[in-house]
Amino acid sequence: MSTSAGGYKIAVIGSDLLATGMKLSGVVKSFSPETGAQAEATMRDLMQKEDVGIIVVTSRILKMIRDRRLQEAVTSSIMPLIVEIPDYGEQEQQVDELRRLIIRAIGIDIEKTR
């Protein structure tokens, strides 16, 4: 299984369960910060790495980020693309958000190509 997109690596920031699952699927960059400071430091570090193309992060972790500049950078980032997903146990009401991010990233609506 490829863990890179176009030569870029995929990083995951989430719960221990998500991080472990992603490691089993071949993603080598997975993190489970426990505090807001750790979440912010991890996000900053990954956003600055030139080899990271996609950062998958849970909504619980994003809520831990309090730094406004970092919040703005996360929401407006195109490279790396930051994809917010629900954490284990969270409702999957963010499907529209994920769809919007995919449209922003690749320019087409995958739902309408079926």
Helices and strands as residue ranges (DSSP letters): E 4-5, E 8-13, H 16-24, E 29-31, H 36-48, E 52-58, H 59-64, H 68-76, E 81-85, H 95-106, G 110-113
